[in-house]
Structures are given as C-alpha cells and as structure tokens.
Amino acid sequence: MTFDDEWAFATRAVRAGQQRTNEGEQGEPIFTTSSYVFGSAAEAAARFSGEAPGNIYSRFTNPTVRTFEQRLAALEGGEACVATASGMAAILATCLGLLKAGDHIVSSRSIFGTTSVLFTNFMAKFGVGTTFVPLADTTAWAAAMQPNTRLMFLETPSNPLGEIGDIAALAEIAHAHGALLAVDNVYATPVLQRPLAMGADIVIHSATKYIDGQGRALGGAVIGDAERVGKDVFGVVRTAGPSMAAFNAWVFLKGLETLNLRMRAHSAAALDLAQWLEAQPGVKRVYYPGLASHPQHALATRQLQGGFGGVLSFEVGEGREDAWEVIDSTRLMSITANLGDTKTTITHPATTTHGRLTAEQKLAAGIGENLIRVSVGLEDVADLKADLARGLGKDS
C-alpha cells in the first residue's frame, strides 16, 4: 500500500508506507532477519549493484524499517527518510554524509548537550569547525556565516528552555550562502511543526522521544530530499551501520499511529502546568513557548500549529541544592533525562542532559544550576501539580 498525497495527517500516521505480504496481515510484520535469499547469483549481483530493487541485508534494507521510513517521510513531507539507531546517530550520519574536512557549521547554542559535544569534540577532529550563536538572533546567524559554511543546525523549540528559531528566516540565510538548514524537530514532531514546508532542507528526529512515546526503544531519523538524504545520508548508514533494528522500527510505527492524539494531549497538559507554575511563589521563572510571557510567544504561535509541545522548564531558588530539593521531593514524576514519555519525567539539565558542557557553555545557553526540566506526560494534571507543590512548599 502506498500513501495517497490527499490523505489527511491522521490517516497517514496510521496507514502510510504499509505494504502487506501475501499473508494479508492487518498489522505490520517484524522482519527479524539479517539477510535475504536470492533466486540466483545474477539476481544477487543485480541487487548489490543497484540495478534491481529489493532487499539485500538488514543493515540498510529491512521491510519493517522501510515502512517506518516511508510513514515518517509522509508525515514530514519529505521525499526520503533514513532511520538510524538513535537520534545522535541521525545527527552524526547527517554530518558525515553532507560535510567534509574544511567545512563549517553554524549552530544554535541552545541545543541538546550531546549534540554540542559532537560538534565541538568530534566533528572538529575531522576538520569541521562550528560557530555557536543565539537561537533567536537571526542577525547573529547571518554574521556567523563563512564562505565554507555548509550547514546550519538548530532545535526549535530548544532543549531545555523552549526557545524558538524562525525557520523561514534562517532558511533564507542558509540558502543565500549556499548552505543547508537542518532542524531537530524532536520537541514539536510533525504534528505541531513541519520544518520542510517552511524552507528547511533536513529534519532530524530522536524517535526515542515522542515518536515512541513510551520510553521503550532507541532510534532516530533523517528526512529530506532524495539526493542528499536518500543517497548521501543513506550511504553513511549503509556503509558505517548505525542502523535501526526491525523491532524498534515496529515500535515506532505503533507510536506514529497515536502521535497526533498524544502531542495535543501533552501540549494541553504542559500549558496548564506552566500556567500553574507561573503563579507559584517558589518559582522564579517558567520557560514554555505557550505562555504569553515567553519572549517569542508570537513567533511560536505562528510556527507551531495545534499546541506548543510537552516540555517546560522552570527556575527555583538560587542554585543546585534548591533545584535538587524540588526534584527529590517528587513522588509521581520519574527522575530521568528522557523526554516524550506518557509518564512525566523530571531532570536537572545542568548535571544530566547538559552536564558535559563547560561552565561557560552552560552560561551562554542559559542553563543555570537552579533550572528544572519537566517533560509532561499523560497523567492527570492535578496530580502533577500536587507532586511539584510538595517540593515548592505548597500543599496543593
């Protein structure tokens, strides 16, 4: 079955990419095989050379993984999708497939800590330099561009402060300088935001987060055009092997079927909780793009459709001790650095997700020791408020 371009988003999330076998199954099968049998030596040669289509080896051709790739591409509006073993593998495959020694990246400094480490500590080893700029300052992005800049990279909304980058404006800057714009869409997912439609060239996902939605499996994906993603990024995965497992792809397929419903529920709950936190005397500041107090609320309202995502952050007290006291006082929320789960999670970014950054990098990214991040799940919001109130010195 191939998806119809006229299908609505919710229909694509359930149906796109599925091709039933001769067994006539309703659910997608899991192809747990490492290799495939050919009818003849000539057929094997034709498939390996690319002269004939078909499965070759599950490192880079697996029917379950392919169904996931086609479905996510349909949701993001891309020509091609390449699935990977994790979200970081997706970013690495993008860099290896599209960059070479001597190239330059301009990146938001408001990104996942491990992404920053990848650019600074590892891509630099291979001669790819990175300049970090404030996410919301388009003038700074333009000023940072160099003749050898080949990639602009951002998360929007950002981790963990929920900053918003103007995708359309940044795409114009990238293309004016002959560069590509890559957007990590993990916070919004295609339910709330489709960067390719706004001018971005590449969309990256950690499928581990909302696409799964229940904290069960690791995976990532790169979506874009047939040439850069379908050939260049795919070539890295085929050769180097940071591949998605068939079982994980099946888990993510099931996650995509409910993604539309979950993201709207996560967003509604997060907005409710953020508004409540703003009113608590023990809270100094709340970071959530759905709040009218957010400095980029107007841009977020234009760019995000149907909600503002399920992640918020807030500051308490003066330092780490105050933040840890609130975190350790919770009884319902899970103290873990993952996000996008049906179960609400809470973490201290300065010592977990961004713990490997230097003090200067944390300061530049606005990640203080008194900052707490909450990924709002699907529990009753009243219970979440009561859980946080315990550490904030409130009874309800």
Beta strands, then each sheet from edge to edge (+ up, - down):
strand 1: 80-84
strand 2: 104-108
strand 3: 129-133
strand 4: 149-155
strand 5: 180-184
strand 6: 202-206
strand 7: 220-224
strand 8: 283-287
strand 9: 311-316
strand 10: 334-335
strand 11: 345-347
strand 12: 371-375
sheet 1: 1+ 7- 6+ 5+ 4+ 2+ 3+
sheet 2: 8+ 9- 12+ 11- 10-
end
